[in-house]
Amino acid sequence: MGAGAGSGQGQLFLLCLLFLLLAGSPAPRPAGGQLRYAVPEELEHGAFVANLGEDLGLDVSTLSARRFRIVSRAGAGQHLEVNLENGILFVNERIDREEVCEAGGTCLLHLQLLVESPLELYRVEVEVLDINDHAPTFPWQEYVLEVAESAVLGARFPLESAQDPDVGTNSVHTYRLSPNSFFSLEVQTRSDSSKFAELVLERALDREQQRSHRVLLTALDGGVPERSGTAHILITVLDANDNVPAFDQPSYGVSLPEDAPAGTLVIQLNATDLDEGPNGEIEYSFSGHAPPRVRELFHIEPRSGQVLLKGPLDYERASLHELYVQAKDRGPSAVAVHCRVLVHLLDVNDNAPEVTLTSVSTPVLEDAPPGTVIAVISVLDRDSGDNGRVSCEVGPDVPFELRSSFRNYYTLVTTQALDREVVPEYNVSITARDMGSPALLTRSTLTVPVSDVNDNAPRFLQPSYSVYVMENNAPGASICSVSALDPDCQQNAYLSYSIADGHIHGMPVGTYVSINSDSGHMYALRSLDYEQIRSFQIQVQAQDAGFPPLSANVTVHIFVLDQNDNAPVIVSPMPRNGSVATELVPRSARPGYLVGTVSAVDADAGLNSRLSYQLLQATDFTLFSVAPDTGELRTLRSFLEQDATRQQLVVQVRDGGQPALSATMSLLLSVVETMPQTLSDFSEFNLPPEAPSSSPLTLYLLVSLGSISFTFLLAILILTAIRCHGERRSCQGESCSLPRCRCCPGSRPSSDSLKTSNLTAQPPAGTMAATCLDVPAGGPPGYCYKVCLGPESAQSDFMFLKPCSPPRNNEKDPGKRSQLSQHLQVSKQMKQPNMDWLPPSTQRPALKRYQIQHCWNSGGKQKGDVGME
């Protein structure tokens, strides 16, 4: 090596500084609508290149937030980088121009700059300037040149060329030869501006005087400082082989497709030698300065001169290969001649397009407007011409399209509104196709998930629900389950159930039914009674957890099913003064004589209230029978002398439920010769213990008692009228309120007005025209309360009414209040007979009397007596 080959790091720094001084500041230069800078190679890390933030007009404070970055192809070195704090482009790693750009010419680094929010793309070119960092080198440090002694003056002998990886003025500029008396040096220039040296014979050689000559060949480049390389040449003088081979032409050109297989004939070289024998036999080989890459790709047959393809070609790596071939005969003092073979590669469409997802913004909201940018896509085809032109498209039936922003850059945007409930995720197929023949394509799939938005309200599986619950259910038992669906996902689909506020028979709905907010299971909070409430409905709401939350309502109809939980109640005949009802039957009664009708009611419904009658016990079963459907008690035959005068019967009433419930009653029939004028228990009259005409004293007592009773009743009525008249005047003077004025028009007496009595009211049949006072307040719904006064005071009791007023603050009578509350509670527990099943017409008068009796007992009786305070 020459003296200039050992420059150190300090010399390299001075050289870089000199380049910067000569080139000036690296101001941006526009190139086709883009920025272009120049920077010398071999700069240290952190060296300034350009101020991109200022040149591009970007706000430096937002570079980091907008993710300003250099987009590079996968596998490419990141030689340059951007400082996000000040927007300066600096050297990230050492740039070796000879390594980055293998071919000569201008060396450019293409940068793609991407900034988001909004999405912008810039293209910048940075030219890497060559510095003189390589010295020229020869293939060998010493080689032998054989020259025949018969060589004529002026004969030229080409020498091996020196190689310098640098370009331009930094490459090999000239050659120098050490001083000698036999040879001179001429520097020649090839068509590609490269230099090579030829040794010119200036003085005739005489092998006998000097067998060899030694000279020093120096190659110099044009850089500053100048670098050089040397090689020692040993010139051996040979005996005369006075003819050298000659090629047909000094330079050859050939075209070869880049996909040519190994072994393909590139060219057939031909050189001739006028000598004969070994001096005319020619051998071909690569010259000494053929680069290693050429030796890897091509091979020369030494005897035939065929240049064959040895390795794979790549147009994208190098489109031209320059081969230097020499031909030399086999004679003594053989002289080699050289020729150049230029192999031009033809591009073949052998590179499929490359698709790179530069930036992806996923997932995308389903309410994103059309035109929302999803991803930035770059495509690259290493081929040239039509083979390198690429078109890009997306698959069909997707709401996306590609828009071209720069050459080979596309943005994937939405074309219509998305709906996650219809398509939760899209697999977008992106196809990049070149224009070659045949065309090559690359498909890349981008998965675009759609993010949910709370845009769907819950929906119940049924428009309404009907629930059937058996009465007497256990409190807390599950009665049904409602379910709703929400097409949304995650928290937007999480549902909670609740019951809307409302009232059922004056009570909050929450006291009847509750619901599990998570599962939708509904539970009865109380035991239901069919006789009190047969059906009701509630509103159930399902609400999701989205923002804002959406909800839906559904109506749940709850029907209470009847259960046979009420036994029949016998209403006629009613026993008095004991537990056995009595009746008189004339001995002259014929078969089929109607003794009476047993009537009963059942509070249940349907089959549970259908009643049947049968004779359970009898003194003589052959004498009486009971109709199963009507309860009519008739004689089967005429009475005989031996028949007992008192017949004991037990009648059973059974309903149609499962299991069946029943009630029994005992009936005592007295067989008499003649019927008295009094009515029996079937007509709810007591039999007199003796005939009225048995004693005149009894008649007098009855008349006296009736007179006293009538006088007392008349006094009570007069007092009541006076009291009501006084309160009506006070109501007219003051504002009349219902709780205070019990006798005001429109006011209704409460149950406190009715008190107990020690007399039992038994109005006879046919006296329904007697004075009656309705008392609907204080009892359970659906009941009728009447106070009936019969005209026959001897066989009817009186019901006294006490003018009532609300309790005053100074009145403290806990006993009365407890009795009143107990009376109301007992009244509410009594059940109205069910009227779904209508009894026969023969039993309806008895049922009416039962209602009157029931009203009497409910409104006036508390412990079996009717009294007055």
Secondary structure as GFF3:
##gff-version 3
##sequence-region A 1 869
A	DSSP	three_ten_helix	3	6	.	.	.	ID=ss1
A	DSSP	alpha_helix	9	23	.	.	.	ID=ss2
A	DSSP	beta_strand	35	40	.	.	.	ID=ss3
A	DSSP	beta_strand	48	51	.	.	.	ID=ss4
A	DSSP	alpha_helix	52	56	.	.	.	ID=ss5
A	DSSP	three_ten_helix	60	62	.	.	.	ID=ss6
A	DSSP	beta_strand	69	71	.	.	.	ID=ss7
A	DSSP	beta_strand	80	83	.	.	.	ID=ss8
A	DSSP	beta_strand	88	91	.	.	.	ID=ss9
A	DSSP	alpha_helix	97	100	.	.	.	ID=ss10
A	DSSP	beta_strand	108	115	.	.	.	ID=ss11
A	DSSP	beta_strand	120	129	.	.	.	ID=ss12
A	DSSP	beta_strand	142	148	.	.	.	ID=ss13
A	DSSP	beta_strand	156	158	.	.	.	ID=ss14
A	DSSP	three_ten_helix	168	170	.	.	.	ID=ss15
A	DSSP	beta_strand	172	177	.	.	.	ID=ss16
A	DSSP	beta_strand	183	189	.	.	.	ID=ss17
A	DSSP	beta_strand	195	201	.	.	.	ID=ss18
A	DSSP	beta_strand	212	221	.	.	.	ID=ss19
A	DSSP	beta_strand	228	238	.	.	.	ID=ss20
A	DSSP	beta_strand	246	247	.	.	.	ID=ss21
A	DSSP	beta_strand	251	257	.	.	.	ID=ss22
A	DSSP	beta_strand	265	268	.	.	.	ID=ss23
A	DSSP	beta_strand	271	272	.	.	.	ID=ss24
A	DSSP	three_ten_helix	277	280	.	.	.	ID=ss25
A	DSSP	beta_strand	282	286	.	.	.	ID=ss26
A	DSSP	alpha_helix	292	297	.	.	.	ID=ss27
A	DSSP	beta_strand	298	300	.	.	.	ID=ss28
A	DSSP	beta_strand	306	309	.	.	.	ID=ss29
A	DSSP	beta_strand	320	329	.	.	.	ID=ss30
A	DSSP	beta_strand	337	346	.	.	.	ID=ss31
A	DSSP	beta_strand	354	360	.	.	.	ID=ss32
A	DSSP	beta_strand	364	365	.	.	.	ID=ss33
A	DSSP	beta_strand	373	380	.	.	.	ID=ss34
A	DSSP	three_ten_helix	385	388	.	.	.	ID=ss35
A	DSSP	beta_strand	390	394	.	.	.	ID=ss36
A	DSSP	beta_strand	400	406	.	.	.	ID=ss37
A	DSSP	beta_strand	409	414	.	.	.	ID=ss38
A	DSSP	beta_strand	425	434	.	.	.	ID=ss39
A	DSSP	beta_strand	441	451	.	.	.	ID=ss40
A	DSSP	beta_strand	459	460	.	.	.	ID=ss41
A	DSSP	beta_strand	464	470	.	.	.	ID=ss42
A	DSSP	beta_strand	478	481	.	.	.	ID=ss43
A	DSSP	beta_strand	484	485	.	.	.	ID=ss44
A	DSSP	three_ten_helix	490	493	.	.	.	ID=ss45
A	DSSP	beta_strand	495	499	.	.	.	ID=ss46
A	DSSP	beta_strand	503	504	.	.	.	ID=ss47
A	DSSP	beta_strand	507	508	.	.	.	ID=ss48
A	DSSP	three_ten_helix	509	511	.	.	.	ID=ss49
A	DSSP	beta_strand	513	515	.	.	.	ID=ss50
A	DSSP	beta_strand	521	524	.	.	.	ID=ss51
A	DSSP	beta_strand	535	544	.	.	.	ID=ss52
A	DSSP	beta_strand	551	561	.	.	.	ID=ss53
A	DSSP	beta_strand	569	572	.	.	.	ID=ss54
A	DSSP	beta_strand	581	586	.	.	.	ID=ss55
A	DSSP	beta_strand	594	597	.	.	.	ID=ss56
A	DSSP	beta_strand	599	601	.	.	.	ID=ss57
A	DSSP	three_ten_helix	606	609	.	.	.	ID=ss58
A	DSSP	beta_strand	611	618	.	.	.	ID=ss59
A	DSSP	beta_strand	624	626	.	.	.	ID=ss60
A	DSSP	beta_strand	632	635	.	.	.	ID=ss61
A	DSSP	beta_strand	646	655	.	.	.	ID=ss62
A	DSSP	beta_strand	662	672	.	.	.	ID=ss63
A	DSSP	three_ten_helix	681	683	.	.	.	ID=ss64
A	DSSP	three_ten_helix	692	694	.	.	.	ID=ss65
A	DSSP	alpha_helix	696	733	.	.	.	ID=ss66
A	DSSP	three_ten_helix	751	753	.	.	.	ID=ss67
A	DSSP	beta_strand	757	759	.	.	.	ID=ss68
A	DSSP	beta_strand	771	774	.	.	.	ID=ss69
A	DSSP	beta_strand	786	789	.	.	.	ID=ss70
A	DSSP	alpha_helix	814	829	.	.	.	ID=ss71
A	DSSP	alpha_helix	844	860	.	.	.	ID=ss72
A	DSSP	beta_strand	866	866	.	.	.	ID=ss73
###
